[in-house]
Amino acid sequence: MSKNQSLGTKVLVTVIYIVMIATNAAAILLPMNGMTTQEVSDSYPNLFAPAGLTFAIWSVIYLLLAGFVVYQWLKPAARSIIADQQISKKIRVLFVISSIFNSVWLVAWQYLQINLSVVIMLGLLIVLIYTNYLLANTNLTKLDYIFVRLPFSVYFGWITIATIANITAFLVDKNIAFLQNNQVFWTIAILIVGLLIITATILYNRDVAYGLATIWAYYGILNKHQSTDGWDGAYPAIITTVMICLVILVIVCIYELFLLFKRKKNVI
């Protein structure tokens, strides 16, 4: 990759990031279609949706991604992933695609295009699955981990839950009688399936940061069910399931941390 191509890709990453932030700001400040993102979510009431405070993680994700945008401009160390032109270009292109999906999804969501939003969200999830697979199987420096892998890990963790929530909203929109009449059952089923997917991903990618993002999301679901302005404890079976899931996820993350320290000790 020539210097001009490299410069062009860096500029594209920066511009697309700004566009993504501007789109999200418009959704909050205008807001798009006269509704906030939370109000759109509330229009598809379901027992899987987390409390509003949980969405504060987006601020963390965008801050971490901003770190990546700045980091890709810096002169990399010889062993850095950014110094590898082939891999760094691939990461930048994946970032651009994910950011476009992010912005387009928000527009579809705000304008109540629920069918389209699911397709776009699945596209975003696939891009993040591949990005994190790539990073999990590449040697990284400490700075690479902080400014490249960590942002995409947290992003992937949250989008894993967001995808499930988006599909749940889609099913609510279709008003399927079986699902509407058995919400507690299928919400518990979704929580357990989510737990299995998350656990497998943490262990396969050796990714504690991904796990922490999903723990935050599951805590948001628990908070919604326990709070007086949420479901106010109306569904104890779901509360118990979420608590068990949280305990298991914490144990899995601690176990993965133990393996991480053990691997580092063996290397030393």
N, C-alpha and C positions, 0 to 999 in steps of 0.2 A: 504494500500500500504506500503510495507516494505521500510526500509531506502535504501537498494540496488536498488530497483525498482525506488524510487524517484530520487536517484542519477543518475541512467541510463537515466531517462526521461530528467533530467536537462542537462546532457551531450549531449543527442540527439538534444535537442532544440538548444544548442550552436553550435554544428557541422553543423546542417542543415542551421542555419542562416549564418554561414561562407560560406557554399556552395552556398547559394542564392546570397550573395554579390559577391562571386568570379565569378559566372555565369554572373551577370550583368556587372561586371568589364570587363569580356572577351568580352561581346557584344559591349562595348564602345571602348576598347583599341585595340582589334585585327584588325578590328571587325569581328564577326562571319559572315561567308558566304560573306565576303568582303563588307558588307553594314552596316551602322549604323542603329540603331533602327528607327531613324527619317527618314532615306532614305527609309526604308521598308514602313513606314507609308505613305510617299510621293508617293510611287508607287501605292497606292490605293486612288487617289485624290477624295475627297468628301467635301461637305460643312459643315459637322459636326465636322471635325477634328480641334482641338485647335492649337494655335500658339506653336512653339517649346519651348518658355520660360516656358510654363505651366508645362512641364514635369519635371521641377526642383523640383516639389513636391515629387518626388521619393526620393530625398536626405532627405527631412523632414521625410517621412515615414520610411525609413531605419534607421534613427537616433532614431526615437521614438521606433521602434521595437528593436533596440539595447538596449534601456533603459529597455524594457520588459525582454530581455534575461539576463541582469545583475540583475534586480530586483528579478527574480525568484530564484536566487542563495542566496539572502539575508535571514537572519532569520526574518520571518514575525511577525508582531504584532498579538496578539490573535484574533482580529477581521478581520484580513486581509483575502482576498480571497485565498491568497497563503497558508494560514494556514489550509484551508479546503482541505484535501488531495484528496477527490473525485472531487471537482470542479477544483482545480489547475491542476490535472492530465488531466482532460478533456480539459482545456484551452491549456495546453502544446501540447497535441496530435493534437488539431485543428491547432495550430501554425505550427507544423511540416508538416501537410497535406497541409496547405495553402502555405508554403514555397516551398514544392516540386512542387505544381501546378505552382507557380510563376516561378521557374527555368525552368521547362519543357515547359511552355508556351513560354518563351523567346526563347528557342531553336527552337520551332515550328515556331514562328513568324519570326525569323532571316532566317530560311531556306524556307520561303514562303509557309509553310504548313497551309494555311489560314483556311481550313476546320477543321483541328485538333486543331488549335489555338482557335477557337470559342468554341469547346467542353471543352477544358481545362479551358478557361476563365470562362465559365459557372460553372464549378466545383469549381473554386476559389471563385466565387461570392456566391455560395451556402454555402460554408464553412464559409465565412465571415458573411453571413446573420445569420447563426445559432450561431456563436461566439458572435455577437453583441446582438442577442436576449437573449442569456444566461447572458451576462454582464449587459444588461438593466434590468434584473429581479433578480439581486443579489445585496445584500447590500455590498457596497464598502467603504473602507476608502479613505481619501484624496490621499494617496500615491497609492492606488489601481487605483484610477481614472487616475492619472497622468501617471503611468507606465504600466497599463493594458488596461483600457477602452479607453483612449485617442489614443494610437497607433492603436488599432483595429478600432476605429471610423473613423479616418482620412483615414486609409487604405481602409475601406469599402466604404467611400464616393468616393474616387478616382476610385476604381474598379467598382463601379456602372456606372460611366461615361465611363471608359475604356471598359466595356462590350458592351455598346451601340456603342462605336466607332469601336470595333472589329467586331460586327455584321454588321455595316455599311460598313466596308472594305470588308467583306465577300460578301455582296450584290453587291458592286462595281465590285469585282472579277468575279461575275457570269454574269455581263454585261446584266442585265435584262432591256429590252427596256423601259418598263413603268417607272421604277425607274430612268433610265438615262435621260429620256425625261421630267421628272417632279421632278428634284432634289430639287428645292426651296420648292415645296409643301411638299414632304415627310421629308425634313430637318426640316421644321417648325413643322410638325406633331411629329417628334421624340423629338424635343425640348420641346414641350408641354407635351407629354407622360412622358418624363424624369422629368419634373417639378412636375407632379402629383405623380410620384413614390417617388421622393425625399422628397416632402412635407409630404406625408403620413409616410415615414420612420422617418423623424425628429420628428414628433408629436408622433408616436407610440413608438419609442425608447427613446423619450425625449433626443435627441442627437444633440446638437448645433455643436459639432466638426465635425460630419458627414456633416452637412449642410454647414459649412465653406469650407470643401474640395470640395464640389460640386459647390459652388459659385466661387471658384478659377478656376474650370474647365470651367464653363460657361463664366467667364471673358476671359479665353484663346480663346474660340470660337469667342467672340466679338472682341478681339484683332486681331485675324487672318482675320476677315472680314473687319476691319477698316484700317489695316496697309498696307502700299504701297508694302511691300514684301509679302503680303497675297492676299486677294481678292480685296483690295483697294476700298471698298464701292460699289462693283458691285451688291450686293444683299441687298438693303435697307429693304426689308420685313423681311429677316432673322435677320438683325441688330436690327430692332425694336422689333422683337419677343424675341431675347436674352436679350435685355435691360429690357423688361417687366418681363421676367423670373427672372432676377437678382434682380429687385426691390421686387418681390414677395418673393423670397428666403430670402432676407435680412429681410423683415418684419416677415416672419415665424420664423427665427432664433431669432429675437428680442422678439417676442411673447413667444417663448419657454424659453428664458432667464428670462423673466418676470415671467412665471409660476414657473421656478426653484427657483427664489428668494422668491416667494410667498410661495412655499412649505417649504423652509428652515425657513422662518419667522414663519410659523404655527407650525413647529416642536419645535422651540425655545419657 
